[in-house]
Each structure stands twice: as C-alpha cells, then as structure tokens.
C-alpha cells in the first residue's frame, strides 16, 4: 500500500473483511482453542473483536472502548490496520499488545478465498 486512506474508508474496509468475508462458514483464521483478537484503530470510533477457534470465526463490532476480553490487541491508524488485517504491508506501524502468537496465528491462517 503506497498511500493512506481516510480513516472512515479504511475502517469500512476493515469492517467488510472482519464481518463479511472472514465470518463465512469455512473461512477466517483458525486456532486450536478459542482466541480473541481486538482490532483497534487510534483514529476511528469503531473497533472489532474477532473470536476464532478451530471451527468458527465471529466478529463483534463495537463503538467506543467497551469490548469483551481479548488475548491480543492490534492497534494503529485505520489505514495501517486495514492493510494489516488483509495481510498486506502498511505504510506505518501497528502495535501488538498481549499474546503475540495470536497475531502470528492471524497472519498464518487468515486469508480470503473466492471458493
């Protein structure tokens, strides 16, 4: 990604991936036990709690800071998180707090397939 998107547009792209693509049956990240990742932009009011295990992926959209517990949180500008959730290089940094293996699992098992 070479240029920043407005925060609202980037957040819409994050939302589309996390609530529409990855929550379809047989899609999304997988982990041997229930795992929760919070995606939290610093420049937008929405955040997403993605919970996944070996069979399912579920996303809750929240406004403000009230969310359920997360094993890890990834935070940064919405543009950079948009690239990160799609497993693409970002132009800025994201920070990961909590269990970094959750983010590694995300990167290894999260992908969009068209079939």
C-alpha positions in Angstrom: 0.0 0.0 0.0 1.5 3.3 -1.0 -0.8 6.0 0.3 -3.0 6.5 3.3 -6.8 6.2 3.0 -9.1 8.4 5.0 -9.8 6.7 8.4 -13.5 6.2 7.6 -12.8 4.5 4.3 -10.1 2.3 5.9 -12.4 1.4 8.8 -15.1 0.4 6.2 -12.6 -1.9 4.6 -11.7 -3.4 7.9 -15.3 -4.0 8.7 -16.0 -5.6 5.4 -13.2 -8.1 5.9 -13.9 -8.9 9.5 -17.7 -9.0 9.4 -18.5 -10.3 5.9 -15.6 -12.2 4.4 -13.9 -14.0 7.4 -17.1 -15.0 9.2 -18.5 -17.1 6.3 -18.6 -20.8 7.0 -15.2 -22.4 6.5 -13.4 -19.1 6.3 -11.4 -16.9 8.6 -8.5 -17.5 11.0 -8.2 -20.7 12.9 -6.7 -21.7 16.3 -6.8 -24.9 18.3 -8.6 -23.1 21.2 -10.8 -20.1 21.5 -8.8 -17.0 20.7 -9.8 -13.3 20.6 -8.1 -10.5 18.7 -9.1 -6.9 19.2 -8.6 -4.6 16.1 -8.5 -1.1 17.5 -7.8 2.0 15.3 -6.5 5.0 17.1 -8.2 7.4 14.7 -11.7 5.9 14.4 -14.5 5.1 16.9 -15.2 1.6 15.8 -13.2 -1.5 16.9 -13.7 -5.1 16.3 -13.3 -8.2 18.5 -12.6 -11.2 16.4 -13.1 -14.6 18.2 -12.0 -17.7 16.4 -11.2 -21.4 17.1 -10.6 -24.5 15.0 -14.2 -24.4 13.5 -15.5 -20.8 13.5 -14.8 -17.1 13.3 -17.1 -14.5 14.8 -16.7 -10.7 14.8 -18.3 -8.2 17.1 -18.3 -4.5 16.1 -18.1 -2.0 19.0 -18.2 1.8 19.2 -16.0 3.3 21.9 -13.9 1.3 24.2 -16.3 -1.3 25.6 -15.4 -4.7 24.3 -15.0 -8.2 25.6 -11.7 -9.7 26.7 -9.0 -10.1 24.0 -5.9 -12.3 24.1 -4.2 -9.7 21.9 -4.9 -6.2 20.6 -3.5 -4.8 17.4 -3.7 -1.0 17.2 -2.6 1.8 14.9 -4.0 4.1 12.3 -7.0 2.7 10.5 -5.1 2.8 7.2 -2.4 0.6 8.6 -4.8 -1.8 10.3 -6.7 -2.1 7.0 -3.5 -3.3 5.4 -2.6 -5.5 8.3 -5.9 -7.4 8.5 -5.7 -8.1 4.8 -2.1 -9.4 5.3 -0.6 -6.6 3.2 2.3 -4.2 4.0 1.3 -1.0 5.7 2.9 2.5 5.3 3.0 3.0 9.1 3.4 0.8 12.2 0.9 -1.2 14.0 1.4 -2.2 17.7 0.5 -5.6 19.1 -0.2 -6.0 22.8 -0.9 -9.2 24.7 -0.2 -12.6 23.3 1.8 -12.0 20.1 1.2 -15.6 19.0 -2.4 -14.6 18.3 -1.2 -12.1 15.7 1.1 -14.7 14.2 -1.8 -17.1 14.0 -3.9 -14.5 12.3 -1.2 -13.8 9.7 -0.7 -17.5 9.1 -4.4 -18.6 8.8 -6.4 -15.5 7.8 -7.0 -15.2 4.0 -9.7 -14.5 1.6 -10.5 -17.4 -0.8 -13.1 -17.0 -3.5 -14.3 -20.6 -3.5 
